[in-house]
């Protein structure tokens, strides 16, 4: 494995782990609501058992199968890895992160969690190793139904949040903030991580970071 590949995979794995811990922190601060997909996974856990991370993996697998049916091709290996690593480390984060009960500690945990999520997303997206399963669903809505990016994202996240809320997941102002504000944070963290990565890889391989995701 050459230097470029090592750094790309390092950014990808570390970014996903950071994202998972950010998700875990927002779940610990759940009184303010959690991200739309996490509302669904939380609700599934409350209703059917298993862990939140396990439901994240299961839902990701279902979305990958849907993508295979629609596009009739296998996604990048990074998409499969994304599905497993984030789910596993969500559960690890919830195991090691302390429970919080007071308003102030819950708010602090939630705010820091959102910031950590933004950093993690920017880091794992920088090397362009493959879209996550949920990104793939958004692409299906855009390609098959002719939706705009904003329309597809809004439809997807409102739908899963409502489904999760019906199953007992925590919805609050934080859910809305993550759904519509996290993207703005990623607009800052992604270019920064791309610059960090470019500084560490071979110049001839920079084009790999700009290829269109499959």
Secondary structure, 3 states (H helix, E strand, C coil): CCHHHHHHHHHHHHHHHHHHHHHHHHHHCHHHCCCHHHHHHHHHHHHHCCCHHHHHHHHHHHHHHHHHHHHCCCCCHHHHHHHHHHHHHHHHHHHHCCCCCCHHHHHHHHHHHHHHHHHHHHHHHHCCCCCCHHHHHHHHHHHHHCCCHHHHHHHHHHHHHHHHHHCCCCCCHHHHHHHHHHHHHHHHHHHHHHHHHHCCCCHHHHHHHCCCCC
